[in-house]
């Protein structure tokens, strides 16, 4: 069974992959892509917090901010 930290890490990675593909494909799903970026940043940020990876956690704050800005601009 997958523990909490592995789940946060890999779910965050999966949502980041989906986000980047939606944005790169330019199919009009930018809002969903930025929502996935925000979700990914939150998941990976929690993983980084629990694992004491402070640099990665700080990076996720900026990714989450970019996701929020993207959602507001596309809405």
PDB file of N, CA, C and O in Angstrom, chain B, residues numbered from 101:
ATOM      1  N   UNK B 101       0.834  -1.188   0.000  1.00  0.00           N
ATOM      2  CA  UNK B 101       0.000   0.000   0.000  1.00  0.00           C
ATOM      3  C   UNK B 101       0.880   1.253   0.000  1.00  0.00           C
ATOM      4  O   UNK B 101       1.935   1.288   0.633  1.00  0.00           O
ATOM      5  N   UNK B 102       0.426   2.274  -0.719  1.00  0.00           N
ATOM      6  CA  UNK B 102       1.200   3.497  -0.847  1.00  0.00           C
ATOM      7  C   UNK B 102       0.971   4.390   0.382  1.00  0.00           C
ATOM      8  O   UNK B 102      -0.168   4.643   0.774  1.00  0.00           O
ATOM      9  N   UNK B 103       2.063   4.857   0.974  1.00  0.00           N
ATOM     10  CA  UNK B 103       1.915   5.740   2.124  1.00  0.00           C
ATOM     11  C   UNK B 103       1.567   7.167   1.678  1.00  0.00           C
ATOM     12  O   UNK B 103       1.587   7.476   0.486  1.00  0.00           O
ATOM     13  N   UNK B 104       1.254   8.009   2.627  1.00  0.00           N
ATOM     14  CA  UNK B 104       0.792   9.372   2.342  1.00  0.00           C
ATOM     15  C   UNK B 104       1.806  10.175   1.544  1.00  0.00           C
ATOM     16  O   UNK B 104       1.441  10.866   0.592  1.00  0.00           O
ATOM     17  N   UNK B 105       3.069  10.092   1.923  1.00  0.00           N
ATOM     18  CA  UNK B 105       4.079  10.895   1.230  1.00  0.00           C
ATOM     19  C   UNK B 105       4.272  10.449  -0.211  1.00  0.00           C
ATOM     20  O   UNK B 105       4.425  11.288  -1.099  1.00  0.00           O
ATOM     21  N   UNK B 106       4.268   9.151  -0.455  1.00  0.00           N
ATOM     22  CA  UNK B 106       4.384   8.666  -1.837  1.00  0.00           C
ATOM     23  C   UNK B 106       3.170   9.093  -2.645  1.00  0.00           C
ATOM     24  O   UNK B 106       3.307   9.477  -3.806  1.00  0.00           O
ATOM     25  N   UNK B 107       1.971   9.031  -2.044  1.00  0.00           N
ATOM     26  CA  UNK B 107       0.757   9.433  -2.742  1.00  0.00           C
ATOM     27  C   UNK B 107       0.817  10.912  -3.115  1.00  0.00           C
ATOM     28  O   UNK B 107       0.494  11.278  -4.245  1.00  0.00           O
ATOM     29  N   UNK B 108       1.233  11.778  -2.160  1.00  0.00           N
ATOM     30  CA  UNK B 108       1.360  13.208  -2.439  1.00  0.00           C
ATOM     31  C   UNK B 108       2.360  13.455  -3.565  1.00  0.00           C
ATOM     32  O   UNK B 108       2.099  14.232  -4.484  1.00  0.00           O
ATOM     33  N   UNK B 109       3.499  12.788  -3.482  1.00  0.00           N
ATOM     34  CA  UNK B 109       4.547  12.970  -4.479  1.00  0.00           C
ATOM     35  C   UNK B 109       4.058  12.569  -5.876  1.00  0.00           C
ATOM     36  O   UNK B 109       4.158  13.363  -6.812  1.00  0.00           O
ATOM     37  N   UNK B 110       3.541  11.368  -6.025  1.00  0.00           N
ATOM     38  CA  UNK B 110       3.208  10.861  -7.348  1.00  0.00           C
ATOM     39  C   UNK B 110       1.917  11.439  -7.905  1.00  0.00           C
ATOM     40  O   UNK B 110       1.785  11.575  -9.121  1.00  0.00           O
ATOM     41  N   UNK B 111       0.972  11.779  -7.057  1.00  0.00           N
ATOM     42  CA  UNK B 111      -0.229  12.450  -7.542  1.00  0.00           C
ATOM     43  C   UNK B 111       0.125  13.864  -7.994  1.00  0.00           C
ATOM     44  O   UNK B 111      -0.404  14.348  -8.994  1.00  0.00           O
ATOM     45  N   UNK B 112       1.011  14.520  -7.265  1.00  0.00           N
ATOM     46  CA  UNK B 112       1.494  15.843  -7.674  1.00  0.00           C
ATOM     47  C   UNK B 112       2.229  15.794  -8.994  1.00  0.00           C
ATOM     48  O   UNK B 112       2.055  16.674  -9.837  1.00  0.00           O
ATOM     49  N   UNK B 113       3.045  14.777  -9.183  1.00  0.00           N
ATOM     50  CA  UNK B 113       3.774  14.609 -10.445  1.00  0.00           C
ATOM     51  C   UNK B 113       2.796  14.359 -11.594  1.00  0.00           C
ATOM     52  O   UNK B 113       2.930  14.944 -12.669  1.00  0.00           O
ATOM     53  N   UNK B 114       1.821  13.495 -11.362  1.00  0.00           N
ATOM     54  CA  UNK B 114       0.838  13.188 -12.405  1.00  0.00           C
ATOM     55  C   UNK B 114       0.038  14.401 -12.831  1.00  0.00           C
ATOM     56  O   UNK B 114      -0.179  14.615 -14.023  1.00  0.00           O
ATOM     57  N   UNK B 115      -0.406  15.203 -11.867  1.00  0.00           N
ATOM     58  CA  UNK B 115      -1.175  16.400 -12.212  1.00  0.00           C
ATOM     59  C   UNK B 115      -0.290  17.428 -12.913  1.00  0.00           C
ATOM     60  O   UNK B 115      -0.771  18.166 -13.774  1.00  0.00           O
ATOM     61  N   UNK B 116       0.989  17.488 -12.560  1.00  0.00           N
ATOM     62  CA  UNK B 116       1.901  18.411 -13.248  1.00  0.00           C
ATOM     63  C   UNK B 116       2.094  17.990 -14.704  1.00  0.00           C
ATOM     64  O   UNK B 116       2.159  18.839 -15.593  1.00  0.00           O
ATOM     65  N   UNK B 117       2.185  16.698 -14.946  1.00  0.00           N
ATOM     66  CA  UNK B 117       2.327  16.205 -16.322  1.00  0.00           C
ATOM     67  C   UNK B 117       1.084  16.549 -17.129  1.00  0.00           C
ATOM     68  O   UNK B 117       1.187  17.035 -18.255  1.00  0.00           O
ATOM     69  N   UNK B 118      -0.094  16.298 -16.557  1.00  0.00           N
ATOM     70  CA  UNK B 118      -1.339  16.638 -17.251  1.00  0.00           C
ATOM     71  C   UNK B 118      -1.427  18.137 -17.527  1.00  0.00           C
ATOM     72  O   UNK B 118      -1.825  18.555 -18.615  1.00  0.00           O
ATOM     73  N   UNK B 119      -1.054  18.938 -16.533  1.00  0.00           N
ATOM     74  CA  UNK B 119      -1.062  20.401 -16.708  1.00  0.00           C
ATOM     75  C   UNK B 119      -0.191  20.811 -17.893  1.00  0.00           C
ATOM     76  O   UNK B 119      -0.629  21.561 -18.765  1.00  0.00           O
ATOM     77  N   UNK B 120       1.034  20.317 -17.917  1.00  0.00           N
ATOM     78  CA  UNK B 120       1.959  20.760 -18.962  1.00  0.00           C
ATOM     79  C   UNK B 120       1.492  20.313 -20.344  1.00  0.00           C
ATOM     80  O   UNK B 120       1.679  21.036 -21.323  1.00  0.00           O
ATOM     81  N   UNK B 121       0.893  19.139 -20.431  1.00  0.00           N
ATOM     82  CA  UNK B 121       0.399  18.666 -21.725  1.00  0.00           C
ATOM     83  C   UNK B 121      -0.804  19.490 -22.192  1.00  0.00           C
ATOM     84  O   UNK B 121      -0.900  19.821 -23.374  1.00  0.00           O
ATOM     85  N   UNK B 122      -1.715  19.821 -21.287  1.00  0.00           N
ATOM     86  CA  UNK B 122      -2.876  20.633 -21.664  1.00  0.00           C
ATOM     87  C   UNK B 122      -2.452  22.010 -22.163  1.00  0.00           C
ATOM     88  O   UNK B 122      -2.997  22.511 -23.146  1.00  0.00           O
ATOM     89  N   UNK B 123      -1.500  22.610 -21.499  1.00  0.00           N
ATOM     90  CA  UNK B 123      -1.038  23.931 -21.919  1.00  0.00           C
ATOM     91  C   UNK B 123      -0.295  23.820 -23.257  1.00  0.00           C
ATOM     92  O   UNK B 123      -0.522  24.629 -24.156  1.00  0.00           O
ATOM     93  N   UNK B 124       0.589  22.828 -23.393  1.00  0.00           N
ATOM     94  CA  UNK B 124       1.383  22.682 -24.611  1.00  0.00           C
ATOM     95  C   UNK B 124       0.530  22.342 -25.835  1.00  0.00           C
ATOM     96  O   UNK B 124       0.849  22.769 -26.945  1.00  0.00           O
ATOM     97  N   UNK B 125      -0.546  21.581 -25.645  1.00  0.00           N
ATOM     98  CA  UNK B 125      -1.398  21.207 -26.770  1.00  0.00           C
ATOM     99  C   UNK B 125      -2.231  22.378 -27.299  1.00  0.00           C
ATOM    100  O   UNK B 125      -2.714  22.341 -28.431  1.00  0.00           O
ATOM    101  N   UNK B 126      -2.395  23.407 -26.481  1.00  0.00           N
ATOM    102  CA  UNK B 126      -3.118  24.619 -26.885  1.00  0.00           C
ATOM    103  C   UNK B 126      -4.496  24.275 -27.478  1.00  0.00           C
ATOM    104  O   UNK B 126      -4.830  24.672 -28.594  1.00  0.00           O
ATOM    105  N   UNK B 127      -5.275  23.528 -26.694  1.00  0.00           N
ATOM    106  CA  UNK B 127      -6.594  23.078 -27.154  1.00  0.00           C
ATOM    107  C   UNK B 127      -7.736  23.816 -26.469  1.00  0.00           C
ATOM    108  O   UNK B 127      -8.891  23.397 -26.550  1.00  0.00           O
ATOM    109  N   UNK B 128      -7.416  24.900 -25.804  1.00  0.00           N
ATOM    110  CA  UNK B 128      -8.446  25.686 -25.141  1.00  0.00           C
ATOM    111  C   UNK B 128      -8.774  25.222 -23.736  1.00  0.00           C
ATOM    112  O   UNK B 128      -9.805  25.604 -23.183  1.00  0.00           O
ATOM    113  N   UNK B 129      -7.920  24.411 -23.156  1.00  0.00           N
ATOM    114  CA  UNK B 129      -8.162  23.904 -21.805  1.00  0.00           C
ATOM    115  C   UNK B 129      -7.223  24.560 -20.799  1.00  0.00           C
ATOM    116  O   UNK B 129      -6.803  23.934 -19.826  1.00  0.00           O
ATOM    117  N   UNK B 130      -6.902  25.823 -21.042  1.00  0.00           N
ATOM    118  CA  UNK B 130      -5.933  26.505 -20.185  1.00  0.00           C
ATOM    119  C   UNK B 130      -6.414  26.624 -18.743  1.00  0.00           C
ATOM    120  O   UNK B 130      -5.626  26.450 -17.814  1.00  0.00           O
ATOM    121  N   UNK B 131      -7.693  26.919 -18.547  1.00  0.00           N
ATOM    122  CA  UNK B 131      -8.193  27.056 -17.170  1.00  0.00           C
ATOM    123  C   UNK B 131      -8.004  25.746 -16.404  1.00  0.00           C
ATOM    124  O   UNK B 131      -7.540  25.752 -15.264  1.00  0.00           O
ATOM    125  N   UNK B 132      -8.363  24.631 -17.026  1.00  0.00           N
ATOM    126  CA  UNK B 132      -8.187  23.324 -16.377  1.00  0.00           C
ATOM    127  C   UNK B 132      -6.698  23.063 -16.141  1.00  0.00           C
ATOM    128  O   UNK B 132      -6.316  22.525 -15.103  1.00  0.00           O
ATOM    129  N   UNK B 133      -5.867  23.443 -17.099  1.00  0.00           N
ATOM    130  CA  UNK B 133      -4.425  23.270 -16.940  1.00  0.00           C
ATOM    131  C   UNK B 133      -3.888  24.039 -15.747  1.00  0.00           C
ATOM    132  O   UNK B 133      -3.110  23.504 -14.958  1.00  0.00           O
ATOM    133  N   UNK B 134      -4.300  25.292 -15.612  1.00  0.00           N
ATOM    134  CA  UNK B 134      -3.823  26.083 -14.476  1.00  0.00           C
ATOM    135  C   UNK B 134      -4.395  25.569 -13.157  1.00  0.00           C
ATOM    136  O   UNK B 134      -3.737  25.659 -12.121  1.00  0.00           O
ATOM    137  N   UNK B 135      -5.605  25.037 -13.188  1.00  0.00           N
ATOM    138  CA  UNK B 135      -6.173  24.416 -11.988  1.00  0.00           C
ATOM    139  C   UNK B 135      -5.327  23.202 -11.585  1.00  0.00           C
ATOM    140  O   UNK B 135      -5.053  22.993 -10.403  1.00  0.00           O
ATOM    141  N   UNK B 136      -4.918  22.405 -12.580  1.00  0.00           N
ATOM    142  CA  UNK B 136      -4.054  21.256 -12.294  1.00  0.00           C
ATOM    143  C   UNK B 136      -2.689  21.700 -11.778  1.00  0.00           C
ATOM    144  O   UNK B 136      -2.119  21.048 -10.903  1.00  0.00           O
ATOM    145  N   UNK B 137      -2.156  22.802 -12.311  1.00  0.00           N
ATOM    146  CA  UNK B 137      -0.896  23.342 -11.797  1.00  0.00           C
ATOM    147  C   UNK B 137      -1.039  23.704 -10.326  1.00  0.00           C
ATOM    148  O   UNK B 137      -0.173  23.378  -9.513  1.00  0.00           O
ATOM    149  N   UNK B 138      -2.132  24.377  -9.986  1.00  0.00           N
ATOM    150  CA  UNK B 138      -2.374  24.760  -8.593  1.00  0.00           C
ATOM    151  C   UNK B 138      -2.482  23.527  -7.695  1.00  0.00           C
ATOM    152  O   UNK B 138      -1.899  23.485  -6.612  1.00  0.00           O
ATOM    153  N   UNK B 139      -3.233  22.527  -8.154  1.00  0.00           N
ATOM    154  CA  UNK B 139      -3.388  21.292  -7.386  1.00  0.00           C
ATOM    155  C   UNK B 139      -2.049  20.579  -7.232  1.00  0.00           C
ATOM    156  O   UNK B 139      -1.710  20.121  -6.140  1.00  0.00           O
ATOM    157  N   UNK B 140      -1.298  20.483  -8.305  1.00  0.00           N
ATOM    158  CA  UNK B 140       0.011  19.845  -8.257  1.00  0.00           C
ATOM    159  C   UNK B 140       0.942  20.544  -7.267  1.00  0.00           C
ATOM    160  O   UNK B 140       1.637  19.897  -6.483  1.00  0.00           O
ATOM    161  N   UNK B 141       0.942  21.869  -7.318  1.00  0.00           N
ATOM    162  CA  UNK B 141       1.804  22.634  -6.410  1.00  0.00           C
ATOM    163  C   UNK B 141       1.423  22.371  -4.955  1.00  0.00           C
ATOM    164  O   UNK B 141       2.291  22.261  -4.089  1.00  0.00           O
ATOM    165  N   UNK B 142       0.133  22.271  -4.695  1.00  0.00           N
ATOM    166  CA  UNK B 142      -0.304  21.974  -3.330  1.00  0.00           C
ATOM    167  C   UNK B 142       0.126  20.595  -2.878  1.00  0.00           C
ATOM    168  O   UNK B 142       0.607  20.426  -1.757  1.00  0.00           O
ATOM    169  N   UNK B 143      -0.043  19.613  -3.741  1.00  0.00           N
ATOM    170  CA  UNK B 143       0.331  18.237  -3.386  1.00  0.00           C
ATOM    171  C   UNK B 143       1.834  18.093  -3.195  1.00  0.00           C
ATOM    172  O   UNK B 143       2.288  17.513  -2.208  1.00  0.00           O
ATOM    173  N   UNK B 144       2.602  18.621  -4.138  1.00  0.00           N
ATOM    174  CA  UNK B 144       4.058  18.518  -4.016  1.00  0.00           C
ATOM    175  C   UNK B 144       4.557  19.401  -2.867  1.00  0.00           C
ATOM    176  O   UNK B 144       5.532  19.061  -2.198  1.00  0.00           O
ATOM    177  N   UNK B 145       3.889  20.527  -2.645  1.00  0.00           N
ATOM    178  CA  UNK B 145       4.243  21.376  -1.509  1.00  0.00           C
ATOM    179  C   UNK B 145       4.057  20.660  -0.178  1.00  0.00           C
ATOM    180  O   UNK B 145       4.898  20.771   0.713  1.00  0.00           O
ATOM    181  N   UNK B 146       2.957  19.926  -0.043  1.00  0.00           N
ATOM    182  CA  UNK B 146       2.745  19.141   1.184  1.00  0.00           C
ATOM    183  C   UNK B 146       3.786  18.041   1.320  1.00  0.00           C
ATOM    184  O   UNK B 146       4.317  17.807   2.406  1.00  0.00           O
ATOM    185  N   UNK B 147       4.076  17.365   0.208  1.00  0.00           N
ATOM    186  CA  UNK B 147       5.125  16.338   0.225  1.00  0.00           C
ATOM    187  C   UNK B 147       6.450  16.941   0.693  1.00  0.00           C
ATOM    188  O   UNK B 147       7.152  16.359   1.520  1.00  0.00           O
ATOM    189  N   UNK B 148       6.783  18.126   0.148  1.00  0.00           N
ATOM    190  CA  UNK B 148       8.040  18.788   0.512  1.00  0.00           C
ATOM    191  C   UNK B 148       8.037  19.203   1.977  1.00  0.00           C
ATOM    192  O   UNK B 148       9.057  19.101   2.658  1.00  0.00           O
ATOM    193  N   UNK B 149       6.896  19.669   2.457  1.00  0.00           N
ATOM    194  CA  UNK B 149       6.799  20.076   3.869  1.00  0.00           C
ATOM    195  C   UNK B 149       7.042  18.884   4.791  1.00  0.00           C
ATOM    196  O   UNK B 149       7.841  18.969   5.724  1.00  0.00           O
ATOM    197  N   UNK B 150       6.353  17.770   4.530  1.00  0.00           N
ATOM    198  CA  UNK B 150       6.513  16.593   5.381  1.00  0.00           C
ATOM    199  C   UNK B 150       7.917  16.015   5.294  1.00  0.00           C
ATOM    200  O   UNK B 150       8.421  15.471   6.277  1.00  0.00           O
ATOM    201  N   UNK B 151       8.557  16.124   4.135  1.00  0.00           N
ATOM    202  CA  UNK B 151       9.909  15.605   3.959  1.00  0.00           C
ATOM    203  C   UNK B 151      11.000  16.606   4.279  1.00  0.00           C
ATOM    204  O   UNK B 151      12.185  16.308   4.130  1.00  0.00           O
ATOM    205  N   UNK B 152      10.600  17.807   4.724  1.00  0.00           N
ATOM    206  CA  UNK B 152      11.545  18.873   5.076  1.00  0.00           C
ATOM    207  C   UNK B 152      12.418  19.295   3.887  1.00  0.00           C
ATOM    208  O   UNK B 152      13.604  19.582   4.046  1.00  0.00           O
ATOM    209  N   UNK B 153      11.814  19.329   2.702  1.00  0.00           N
ATOM    210  CA  UNK B 153      12.491  19.806   1.491  1.00  0.00           C
ATOM    211  C   UNK B 153      12.076  21.262   1.291  1.00  0.00           C
ATOM    212  O   UNK B 153      11.203  21.564   0.478  1.00  0.00           O
ATOM    213  N   UNK B 154      12.700  22.142   2.027  1.00  0.00           N
ATOM    214  CA  UNK B 154      12.263  23.540   2.081  1.00  0.00           C
ATOM    215  C   UNK B 154      12.393  24.266   0.738  1.00  0.00           C
ATOM    216  O   UNK B 154      11.535  25.083   0.405  1.00  0.00           O
ATOM    217  N   UNK B 155      13.428  23.994  -0.028  1.00  0.00           N
ATOM    218  CA  UNK B 155      13.596  24.650  -1.322  1.00  0.00           C
ATOM    219  C   UNK B 155      12.482  24.274  -2.286  1.00  0.00           C
ATOM    220  O   UNK B 155      11.941  25.135  -2.981  1.00  0.00           O
ATOM    221  N   UNK B 156      12.138  22.995  -2.330  1.00  0.00           N
ATOM    222  CA  UNK B 156      11.059  22.532  -3.195  1.00  0.00           C
ATOM    223  C   UNK B 156       9.728  23.115  -2.718  1.00  0.00           C
ATOM    224  O   UNK B 156       8.885  23.483  -3.536  1.00  0.00           O
ATOM    225  N   UNK B 157       9.538  23.200  -1.411  1.00  0.00           N
ATOM    226  CA  UNK B 157       8.306  23.767  -0.866  1.00  0.00           C
ATOM    227  C   UNK B 157       8.159  25.232  -1.286  1.00  0.00           C
ATOM    228  O   UNK B 157       7.069  25.657  -1.671  1.00  0.00           O
ATOM    229  N   UNK B 158       9.235  25.996  -1.215  1.00  0.00           N
ATOM    230  CA  UNK B 158       9.188  27.390  -1.637  1.00  0.00           C
ATOM    231  C   UNK B 158       8.869  27.497  -3.122  1.00  0.00           C
ATOM    232  O   UNK B 158       8.076  28.347  -3.525  1.00  0.00           O
ATOM    233  N   UNK B 159       9.474  26.650  -3.930  1.00  0.00           N
ATOM    234  CA  UNK B 159       9.194  26.640  -5.362  1.00  0.00           C
ATOM    235  C   UNK B 159       7.709  26.380  -5.634  1.00  0.00           C
ATOM    236  O   UNK B 159       7.129  26.981  -6.538  1.00  0.00           O
ATOM    237  N   UNK B 160       7.106  25.501  -4.866  1.00  0.00           N
ATOM    238  CA  UNK B 160       5.693  25.178  -5.061  1.00  0.00           C
ATOM    239  C   UNK B 160       4.783  26.349  -4.708  1.00  0.00           C
ATOM    240  O   UNK B 160       3.698  26.482  -5.273  1.00  0.00           O
ATOM    241  N   UNK B 161       5.213  27.193  -3.784  1.00  0.00           N
ATOM    242  CA  UNK B 161       4.439  28.411  -3.475  1.00  0.00           C
ATOM    243  C   UNK B 161       4.359  29.285  -4.725  1.00  0.00           C
ATOM    244  O   UNK B 161       3.303  29.837  -5.033  1.00  0.00           O
ATOM    245  N   UNK B 162       5.460  29.409  -5.435  1.00  0.00           N
ATOM    246  CA  UNK B 162       5.463  30.215  -6.655  1.00  0.00           C
ATOM    247  C   UNK B 162       4.677  29.550  -7.777  1.00  0.00           C
ATOM    248  O   UNK B 162       4.009  30.237  -8.549  1.00  0.00           O
ATOM    249  N   UNK B 163       4.745  28.220  -7.881  1.00  0.00           N
ATOM    250  CA  UNK B 163       3.936  27.516  -8.879  1.00  0.00           C
ATOM    251  C   UNK B 163       2.445  27.675  -8.571  1.00  0.00           C
ATOM    252  O   UNK B 163       1.639  27.882  -9.478  1.00  0.00           O
ATOM    253  N   UNK B 164       2.084  27.577  -7.296  1.00  0.00           N
ATOM    254  CA  UNK B 164       0.676  27.759  -6.912  1.00  0.00           C
ATOM    255  C   UNK B 164       0.211  29.168  -7.251  1.00  0.00           C
ATOM    256  O   UNK B 164      -0.910  29.358  -7.724  1.00  0.00           O
ATOM    257  N   UNK B 165       1.065  30.152  -7.012  1.00  0.00           N
ATOM    258  CA  UNK B 165       0.741  31.536  -7.358  1.00  0.00           C
ATOM    259  C   UNK B 165       0.549  31.680  -8.867  1.00  0.00           C
ATOM    260  O   UNK B 165      -0.385  32.349  -9.308  1.00  0.00           O
ATOM    261  N   UNK B 166       1.416  31.065  -9.655  1.00  0.00           N
ATOM    262  CA  UNK B 166       1.276  31.097 -11.112  1.00  0.00           C
ATOM    263  C   UNK B 166      -0.032  30.438 -11.541  1.00  0.00           C
ATOM    264  O   UNK B 166      -0.695  30.919 -12.460  1.00  0.00           O
ATOM    265  N   UNK B 167      -0.405  29.348 -10.889  1.00  0.00           N
ATOM    266  CA  UNK B 167      -1.664  28.688 -11.194  1.00  0.00           C
ATOM    267  C   UNK B 167      -2.859  29.580 -10.911  1.00  0.00           C
ATOM    268  O   UNK B 167      -3.796  29.643 -11.706  1.00  0.00           O
ATOM    269  N   UNK B 168      -2.827  30.270  -9.779  1.00  0.00           N
ATOM    270  CA  UNK B 168      -3.924  31.199  -9.440  1.00  0.00           C
ATOM    271  C   UNK B 168      -4.007  32.349 -10.438  1.00  0.00           C
ATOM    272  O   UNK B 168      -5.091  32.710 -10.894  1.00  0.00           O
ATOM    273  N   UNK B 169      -2.865  32.912 -10.768  1.00  0.00           N
ATOM    274  CA  UNK B 169      -2.852  34.011 -11.749  1.00  0.00           C
ATOM    275  C   UNK B 169      -3.391  33.522 -13.089  1.00  0.00           C
ATOM    276  O   UNK B 169      -4.190  34.210 -13.724  1.00  0.00           O
ATOM    277  N   UNK B 170      -2.962  32.347 -13.521  1.00  0.00           N
ATOM    278  CA  UNK B 170      -3.441  31.789 -14.780  1.00  0.00           C
ATOM    279  C   UNK B 170      -4.941  31.572 -14.777  1.00  0.00           C
ATOM    280  O   UNK B 170      -5.610  31.880 -15.763  1.00  0.00           O
ATOM    281  N   UNK B 171      -5.484  31.045 -13.679  1.00  0.00           N
ATOM    282  CA  UNK B 171      -6.933  30.823 -13.600  1.00  0.00           C
ATOM    283  C   UNK B 171      -7.690  32.137 -13.660  1.00  0.00           C
ATOM    284  O   UNK B 171      -8.698  32.241 -14.358  1.00  0.00           O
ATOM    285  N   UNK B 172      -7.216  33.139 -12.938  1.00  0.00           N
ATOM    286  CA  UNK B 172      -7.901  34.430 -12.954  1.00  0.00           C
ATOM    287  C   UNK B 172      -7.843  35.096 -14.320  1.00  0.00           C
ATOM    288  O   UNK B 172      -8.807  35.733 -14.744  1.00  0.00           O
ATOM    289  N   UNK B 173      -6.723  34.952 -15.007  1.00  0.00           N
ATOM    290  CA  UNK B 173      -6.594  35.594 -16.312  1.00  0.00           C
ATOM    291  C   UNK B 173      -7.406  34.883 -17.395  1.00  0.00           C
ATOM    292  O   UNK B 173      -7.840  35.523 -18.353  1.00  0.00           O
ATOM    293  N   UNK B 174      -7.619  33.577 -17.262  1.00  0.00           N
ATOM    294  CA  UNK B 174      -8.361  32.848 -18.280  1.00  0.00           C
ATOM    295  C   UNK B 174      -9.849  32.777 -17.982  1.00  0.00           C
ATOM    296  O   UNK B 174     -10.634  32.409 -18.856  1.00  0.00           O
ATOM    297  N   UNK B 175     -10.254  33.122 -16.758  1.00  0.00           N
ATOM    298  CA  UNK B 175     -11.672  33.015 -16.401  1.00  0.00           C
ATOM    299  C   UNK B 175     -12.469  34.121 -16.943  1.00  0.00           C
ATOM    300  O   UNK B 175     -13.680  34.172 -16.729  1.00  0.00           O
TER     301      UNK B 175
END
